[in-house]
């Protein structure tokens, strides 16, 4: 498979003492951080990479067994940190990578100073006493749409998830990275993410967590951020941002980048 750095398109930018790791969500790649990275490189060493299955990775490397759960992605993250000899980092995980970071931090807490969880959710399905935002019928229709006509599904899904203007650059950008995924991989990844339930492990996560959430996010209701805050095992804090959509670092950078920078630079106790 070549080196892990090549496989995940790992890039190390900047030259600060403190390491920041930026991890993207479903349907995107490391380019989703393009508005944030320039603000970090003068002060920090920044690591960006692509999750296996992203359109920028070699689809031949996608092992459907390895990625039949989120743990496979967490092992990839830990392997990248080991390969780069990172001893501690601030981890910023968007969407599914928020939970990937949580899983990795349970396994190796000493590697993570803190986790910044942007638009993360431990479960997307509604349950008794839990509001995740989706019913099983919603998800079944989503998977069916991906299977029947991937291109058409991408065109409809992108504006819904990004929120805001259909013609916006952010919608076009997400449409592009989403469509770059191989359809069978996109279906598998979507099923694993949307059917996942990480609630039972949250109490095992002891690394401080900063939970950031858009006011309006079709994929993750605000109630989920409060659920995370109550159930994570370590210190945590929530900030609800006046942004719209599930990729606010792309669609509302003027609102979201300053918030991300503030949470990267300060500790929970000094908020």
ABEGO torsion letter per residue (X at the ends): XEBAAAAAGBBBBEABABBBBBBBBBGBBAAAAAAAAAAAAAABBBBBBBBBGBAABBAAABBAAAAABAAAAAAAAAAAAAAAGBABBBBBBBEAAAAAAAAAAAABAAABABBBBBGBBABABBBBGBBAGBBAAAAAAAAAAAAABAAAAAAAAAAAAAEEBAABAAAAAAAAAAAABBAAAAAAAAAAAAABBAAAAAAABABBBBBBBBABBAABBAAAAAAAAAABABBBBBBBBBBBEABAAAABAAAAAAAAAAAAABBAAAX
